[in-house]
């Protein structure tokens, strides 16, 4: 069906639901994105709640830590190429691990609660999105986006903004949710609506690293 927000990759307007609304898939190019006016503000409000709950935040980060460790074991800083930016850094667990391994780290984060927690750990974090951050061109050797692109309405613009601040030969790492897995979780939740406690147990899986 026609939709007011076109695909940010190809401009197509024939979109079909891909996962729990408002994620849609463009029929023309296959891009899945968040088709929602004011998406970032709504996401910010949702994550203010998550990061305001230490137990929920620990659950998310504990499940993602193996992914962080694998990346840091594979990519190591070298003299003159050790500047790392983590977009949507949350409370800063990845930044802390990277700093311990010799990276010079900076983070961006849109939620007040998460940025406050990261700064309490003496991590340099800019409050705001990558699109609004005043970061110089070619200022980082690595830019990471851990489960960020699937929460914004224009992932193409976000990737271009990340590319702008990468130094020549820099590394851009973007990780998104496993749509096949998440779609099954979503369908299971809908089937279990008559049993709210069972359905609620699946909600946290939306934030599990896969």
N, C-alpha and C positions, 0 to 999 in steps of 0.2 A: 504494500500500500504506500501511497505518497506520504511523505513526512516532511515537516518543516525544516528539520536539520539535515543538510546533505552529508554524504560521506566525506570526511575530511581528506581522504586519499584521492578518490576519483571524481567526487562531486555527484555521484549517483544518489537517487532518492528512493529507490526501491529497496526497502529494508525489511527484514524479518526478525522476530524475537530470537535471540541466541541463548539467553540465560535469564535469570531473574531480572525483570525490568529494572533499569532501562537499557540493558545491553542488547544491541542489535547487530545483525550481520548484513553487510551490503551485498546484494545479489550480484552486482556487477564485478566487484574485485575481491570479495570475501573478507574484507576488513571487519573486525568486530570492535565496536566502540560504544561509549556511553552516550546515548542519544537523549540528552537532557539539558534544557536551558538552566543556567546557574548550577551546573554540575559540581564545580569545585567547592562552592559554598555548602552545598548539601553534603558532599563528602567530608568537608572539614568538620561539620557539625557531628556527623556520624563518628568520626575518629576522635573528636574531643571526648566523647563518651567512652570509647575504647581505651584511650590513653589515660583517662581519668580513673580507670579501674586497674590497679597494679596487678591483680590476678589475671585479668584478661590479657594485659600487655605481656606478662611473663609467658603465658600460654603461646601467644603468637611468636615471640622471639625464641623461645626454647625449640619450637618446631623449625624455625628458619636457621638456627645456628649452624647445623651441618652444611647448609648451602653456603653460608658465609665462610666457614672453615675451608671448604673445598676450593672456593675462589681464591682465598688468601694463600693457600698452599701452592696453587698453580701460578699466581701472579705475584711477584715480589718486587719491591721498589729497588731502583738503582740510583746512584748519585745523579742528581739533576733531573730525574724523572720519577718523582715520588709524591706528586700532588694529586690528591684524590678528592673528588666531590661525590657525596651520596645525596641524591635527590629524594625527598620524602624520607628523611633519615629516622623519623620516629623519635624514640627516646635515646637513640644513639648507640645501640649495641654493636652494630656493624662498624661504626666509626671508632668505637673504643677498641675493638679487635684489630682493626686496620692500623690504628695508631700504635698499638703494642708491637706490631710487626714492622714498624719503621716508616709507615706512610704519613705524610703531612696531610691532615684531613680537614675538611670543611663539609658541613651539611646544610641542606635547606629543608624546611618543614613548615606546613601550613597551619598546624594546630598548636595552640598556645600551651596546652598541657604537655605535649611531647617535647616541644622546644625547651620548656622550663626544666624538664627532667634531664635533657641532654646537657643543658648549660650547667646544671647542678653537678654534673660529672666533669665539668671544665672542658666541654667540647664546644668548638666554635660552630654555632648554628645560626643561619639567617632565617628569620621568621618571614615566610612568604613562599610563593611558588618560584620555580625556576624561571618562568616567563617574566616575573616582576623583579627578580633579584638583579642587582646591579653588579654583575660579575664580568670582568674584562674578557675580551676574546682571547682564545688560546692560552687560558690560564690554568688548565688542569691536564694532567697526563692520563687520568682515568676518571670517567663519569659513570656512576652506577645508578640504576633505577630498579630497585627491588620491588616488584608488584606495585608499580606506580602507573604505568601506561594504561592499565585496564580500569583505572578509576577516573580518567579524565575524558572530556568530550573531544579533544583534538590531539590524539597521540602523535600525529605527524608533526604538528607545530612544536610539541614538547621535544621530540627527537631532534628537530632542527635547532632548537635552542641549546640542546646539549652539545650538538656538533659544533656550534659557534664557539663555545668556550673550551673545546678540546684543542690541545696543542697538536701541531702536525705529527702524524703517526700515533696519536693518542688512541685509547681504547674506550669504546662505549659499550657498556654491558646493560642490557635491558631484559628483565625477567617478568613474565606475566603468568597468570593462573592457567592451569591445565583445563581448558574449556570442556573437554569431554568428561573429565572427572566432576567438575563443578556442576555441569548440567545434570548429571545423574543424581548428585546430592540434592539439587533443586527439585527435581521430579520426585525424589523420595520424600522430601519434606512435604510436598503437596499431597502425596498419597497418604501421609501420616497425619494430616490435619485433624482427624478425629481423635488422635492420641497426642495431645500437645506436648507432653513430657518427652516422648520419643522424637517428635519433630524438633523440639528445642535442642536436643542433643546433637543434631546435625548442623545447627546454625554455626557453631564454632569451626566447623570444617571449611567454611568459606575463607578462613584466614590461614588455613594450614598450607605450608609450602609443599608443592608437588612438583 
